[in-house]
Amino acid sequence: MKEWCARVLLGLPFLLLACEKESPRSDAPKPAESSAEKSVVLDPDLAQAMAAASTMSPKGSAAAQGGPPPNGIFPPGAADREVAKGQPPKLTLGSDGQDPRITLVPAQPKVGSKQSGSIQIVQQQAEGGGLPIEFALTFEAQKPKTEAAAGAAPVPVPVTAKVSGARITMTGAPKELEAQIAKLKGSKVEYEIAVDGAGQNFRFEVPKAAPQEFSDLLRSLSDVLAVVTLPFPDKPVGVGAYWMATSRDGVLGLDLVTYRLIKVERIEGQKVTLNVNTKRYSAGPNFDLPGLGPNAPRSLAEFQALAEGTVEIVAGKGFPVGGSQSSALGAQLQDPANPRARGMLEIRTRAELKF
């Protein structure tokens, strides 16, 4: 077994790196099909919606040229043609659904508004298990540093999500570990919400008293918030409406192109339940994941990242009121100096949102 093969329980919690020794390329392991992927494949309505939305992608994009790369890795320059770094998400409306319809924008929170709730995150090994960490959160919309020019679109509203408590929600956890997790209190995730509800510029901060090896838990929390902070069409939508959002963001610090297919499942007054299916592609072959050992390979041979779940919103509120997400990330790594030596990394995450 190569010396870079390891199972990491802290820093990147519950991350499995299973390795091969000199295995032939044709026998190299591939990312296992996740429950998220199976759901996307087996749901014919969503599959048809994804295909319909893809055909409306701009000329010259990966979708217009036959779809994103089958190995999950964009060639040089191709990711920028989909969506450049720093560019707002691209939204393509496939259908506005059936009557009655509801307007979801503007979707920014009002400056000074607050909302409290919790997000529980479980990161699992491929064979199961995982440690459930619950973050108690308080969201507050801040005043923008600049004001929009006359006649221009409103500027993004800054949001601070502050961790008011962190705990392990299962019995039998070591007391020392519980105490270390509790030190994440005071952490925060900062981001901005555009007028259409899209989130951008996500960043997080961990208190100095908290063990830095747990910073990846905050990175996962930030990624969950990025997935559920959704852009909405500028026209009313009803049950059955769907749209595609293409964005440039990251998971665990990786540079990824993200496609989200958002479908309106249910409308009850001003409360809307959305089904969200996500697929991500690596913007390049580099895989410099924080926490990998110094001798671990950092070259991608294949990449796969999928997520599915629901998000509950109230029209015009700016913050989600509930939801759940399940995701799976698989990466097949190779050493350029020894292409036959492959490693398989897999991370599965579940998140529950209660507000």
N, C-alpha and C positions, 0 to 999 in steps of 0.2 A: 504494500500500500504506500502511496506517495506520502511524503512528510507533510504536505499541505492538507491532507485529509483530516477533518476534525469535526466533532460535534460541539457546537457552541451553545451553552445554556444561559450565559449572561452576555450582555452587550447586544448581540442579536439573539434574543431569547427564542428558543425552540426552533432554531434554524438547523436543517439537516443538510449536511454535505456528504453524500455517499459517493465513494470514489471507486474507480476501476484501475487495474494495473495492466498497462499495455494492451488494452482491449482493441480489437480491430474496429475500424471506423464503422463498418456496416452493422456491428453488434453493439454500438454505443447506445446507452440508455437514452430514451426520449422522455420528455416531461409527461408524467401520467395524466390522463384525461381527468380533469377535476369535475366536481359536481356542478360548478358554475358553467363549464364548457358543455357538459351534457345537457343542461337546461337550455342553453342557447340553441344547440343543435336540434333538440327534440321539440321545441316550441315552434310550430310552423308559422304562426302569425308573426312572431318576432323575427324569424329567419327571413320571411318575405319582406317585412318592413326594413330590415337591415339592407337587403338587396335593393329595394326600391330607393332608399335614401342614398345608397352608394352610387346609383346611376345618375344622381343629380349632383355629384361632386364636380368641381370645376375642371375644365379641360386641362390636361397636363398633370393632374394629381395621380397618386398611386392607384386610387380607386378607378379613375377613368382609364388607366392603362392596364386594367385586369386585376386590380385588387392589391392589397398590401402584401409584403413579401411572405411567402409560405413558411420560411424558417423564423419569422418574427423579427428580423433584423433589417432595417433599411440600409441600402447602399449609400455611399457618400453623397450628400446633397439632397437626397430624396425626402428626408424628413422635413427639411426646410420648405420644400415645395408643398407639403401638406399643411404645415403651420409652423411659422418661425418662432424662435424663442422670444418671449415677451409679447407676442401677438395675442389679442383676445380670442377666445374660442370662436370657431366658425359654426354657425347654426344653420341647418337645412331642415325645413319643415316638410314632412312627408304627407301628413293629413291633419286637418284641423278638427277631426272627430265629428261627433253628432251633437245635435241640440239636446239639452241646453248647453251653452258654452260659457266659459268664465275667463276673465282677463287675469293673467298672472303677473303682468308687469304694470307699473314699476315694482321691482322685487327687492329693493334696498330697505334695510331697517332704518327707522327714524333715528337721527342722532340723539344719543342719550338713552335710547331704549335698551332694556336688559332682558335676559332670559336665562333661567337656570335649568339644569338637568344633569344627565349622566350619560356617559358612553362607556360600555364595557367592551374590552378588546381581548380576544383569545388568539394567540399565535400558536400553531400546532406543528408538530413533526409529522412527517408523511405517514407514520404508523399510528398516529392518534395522540391523544393527550393534549396537554397545553395548560397554561396557567392563566385563569381569568383575572384581568386587572380592570377595576372600575374607577373611572375618573369622574369626580363631581366637578361640574363646570359652571361658570358664570360668563355669559356672553354680554358684551357691552359695545354698542355702536358709538364710535368716536367722531368728533368733528373733523372733516377733511382739512388738511393744511392749506389747500387752495380752493377757491371757488370757481365754479364754471363761468365761462364768459357768456355774455348775453346771447341768447339764442342757441347756445351749445348744449350738448347732452350733459346731464348731471355727472359730476366727477364721482369716482368710486368712494364708497364710505368705508373707512377703516374699522375693523372689528378686532377686539381683543377677547380671546377665550381663555379665561384664567382658571387654573386647576385649584379648586378649593379643598380637594381631598383626593387621595389615591389609596386604594386598598385591594387586597387579594380577596376575591369573593368565593373562597372555598375553604372548608375546614382542613386542618392538618398541615397547613403550610408552616415552614420553620419561622419561629418568632423573629429571628434575626432578619430574614428576608422580608417579612411583613414590615419591620421597622425601616428597612432601606427603601421599600416601595413608598412608604408614607412620606419620605423626604422629598418626593416629587411634588408635594403641595407647594404652591407658589409658582409652578411652571406656567408658561403661557404660550398660546399659539396666536400669532397675529396674521391677519390677511385683509383683503379688501373685497367688497362686493359691488359689482357694477350695477347699472340700472336694470339690466336684464336678469340679474340674479347670479351671474357668473362670478366665481371666486378667483382670485389671482394673488400672486406674491405671498404665498404661504411661507411662514418662517416660524421657528419655535425657539424657546429659551428655557433652559433648565437651571434651577437655583444652584449656587455654588456648593451648598450643603448636600445636594443630592449626588449619589455616585454617578460619575459620567458614563459608566458602562450601561446605565439605564436610559441614556439619551435616545436610543432607538425606539423605546416605548413612546416617547414624545413624537418622534418622527412618524411612527405608525398612527398616532392620534391625529397628527397634522394631515396625513394622507387620507384618513377616513373623512375628515372635514372637507378636504378637497373633492372627494368623490361625491359627497352629498350636497355640495353647494353648487346648484345647477343653473345653467342659463335657460331662459324661457322665451318662447316666440313673442313677437310684439302684437299678435292678434289673438282674439279669444279662441279657446280650445275646449273641446268636449271629450267625453269618454271615447276612447279609441284613437284619439290624436296621438301622433308620434313625431319625433324629430331626432336628428342626429347632431351631436355636438362633437367637434374635433378640436382638441386642445394639445398644447405642449406642456407637459408637467412631469412629475416624477413620483416614483415609489421608492422608499428607502434611499433616496438621494440619487436615483438613476434618471437619466435623460430619456424620456419616453414620449411617444405620440399616442394620445388616448382618444379612442372613439367611444362615445356613450350613446346608446339608443334609449331614449326616454319615452315611455308610453303612459298615457293617462288611463288608469285602471278604474278609478272611482271618484265621484264628486258628491260630497255631502255638504250642502250649503257652501261655505267658503273653504272647507277642508278638502284637499285633493290628495289622493294616493297615487303615486307614480311608481311604475316598474322601471328599474334602471339596469341595463345590461352593459357591461364595460369590457372592452378589449384593448390591450395595450401592445405597442411594438417598440422595440429598442431603436433609438435614433442612430445607433452605430454599434460596432462590434466590441467596444470597450465595456468592461464590466467591473468597475472599480468600486465594489460595494463596501461601504464602511464596515469594518469588523473582520474582513477576510485577513487571513494570516499573510505575512510578507512573502511566502513562497507559493501562495495559492494562485492558480491561473486566472487571468483577467481578460481572457479573450472568449467571446461568445461563439458557439457553433449553432445553437438554437435557443430561442427565447419564447416564452409563452406566459401571458398574464391576463387573467380573466376575473370578472366579478359580476355578481348578480345580487339583486335585493330590491327593497322597496324604500321609498322616502315619502313621508307624510308632511305636507306643507299647508299653511293657511295663506290664501291669496293676499299679497301685499305685506306680509309680516317680515320677510327677510331672513328668518331663521327657520330651519326645519323643526317640526314638533314631534317627530318619531321616525322609526325606520329600522332596517336591519340590512347588513351586507355580508356576503360570504365571498372570499376571493382566494385565488390560487396563483402563485407565481412559480414558474419552473424555468431553470436555466441550465443548459448543457455547456460546460466550460471545457476549454482545451488549452493545452500548452503549445504555443506556436513552435517551440523547439522540438516537441514530441507530439505530433497531431494524433497519434493513436491513443495517447493517454487522455481519457475523458473523465470529467466529474459531473455529477448531477446535484444541483441545488434546488430545493423545493421549500416554499413557505406558504402555509395556508393560514388565513386569518378570518375570524368571525367578529362582527361588531354589532352591538345593539344600542340604539339611540332612544332615550326616554327624556322628553322635555315637558 
